[in-house]
Amino acid sequence: MEGSQEVYEINLIDLMFCCLKRWRWIVVCMVLMATVAGTYKYQATITDNQAKKEELLQQSRQFAAEQTEGESGGEAGSEPIVIEDPVASAVSFAVIGMIGGVCFVCLIFCMRYVMSGKLQSESRFQEKFGMPLLGVVRKSERKKKVFGFIDRWIRRLEEGPYAKIPRKEQIKIAAVNVQAAIHKNPEKKIKRVMLAGTIAGDDVIEICEGLAEEIEEVTFSPYRQIVFHAATLKKLEYYEGILFIEKKEVSYEKLIRHEKELAVSRDVKVLGTIVC
């Protein structure tokens, strides 16, 4: 039970950054809800004011008729009628709608974070999956986005000094760790390593090529998905070691555990995982 609790615990800091990195959706939802709430209240206030003016006019006519007939002691109305400012009412409701929009979209992101079953964080990776995390390679920002400086600020806030390391250097660091894992047991020589995972091969081409360039004494296979293809799983027996490359927010934790079990059951050395 204790191990199960550690596996499924939620890291609140990772959850917070998960929401922050989707700040564009939060802003859109915030503006949309503020606009809807403000417009609704503005129209409702104008309609209400119109009804109040008609009621006030009717009371005034009734009061004037009573004065003409000589009746005394009458009042224009038992309660004073207050005409609201539609702009002020709309602004106050827009603020409420803005806060409600932020809470609503963040609730959706939190539910997605908890229920998706995907790899959301690399923290405590070895405790979760029983294999070492040999490297973290962040995706390169190839497209210039509007207000991209906010994305970079959030990234630096999340990763700290590691965010300043270039992507190629991150791949080299991962390659050094992989090389150390290969030579960890000198008695058991590893000459052939299968690169595997559960994501599309196009997402990891640069990493695979970087590993092959940095570690020349080992033969690496093309990136394969042993969970989804029987023929690929059969080829696993021809390799002494296996290295998994998975993608954050794409790879499913259940499949990561499954592919590790497949390798262990065939006595293939699991070197570890690189998360991109």
Number of C-alpha atoms within 10 A of each C-alpha: 6 6 9 9 9 12 14 11 9 14 11 10 9 16 17 14 15 19 19 18 16 14 18 15 15 21 15 14 22 23 19 16 23 24 19 16 21 25 19 14 21 21 14 15 20 16 13 15 18 13 13 16 15 12 14 17 13 13 15 15 13 16 17 15 12 15 13 10 8 8 10 10 6 12 13 15 13 7 7 8 12 10 14 13 12 19 16 14 16 23 18 15 22 25 18 16 22 24 16 17 21 19 15 16 20 22 13 11 18 17 11 12 19 14 9 14 16 19 19 21 15 16 11 13 16 13 12 17 18 13 16 18 22 22 22 21 21 18 11 9 11 6 7 8 10 9 9 11 11 15 18 14 11 15 17 14 12 18 10 10 9 13 16 10 11 12 18 15 12 18 24 19 18 24 23 17 18 23 19 13 19 25 12 13 10 8 7 11 12 20 13 17 23 24 22 24 27 22 17 15 16 8 14 21 12 13 21 19 13 17 22 15 12 17 15 10 12 15 15 21 15 14 21 22 20 23 17 13 10 10 10 14 18 11 12 22 14 11 18 20 24 26 23 24 28 24 23 15 16 16 20 19 18 12 16 20 14 15 20 23 13 15 18 13 9 13 14 19 19 22 23 23 26 24 21 19
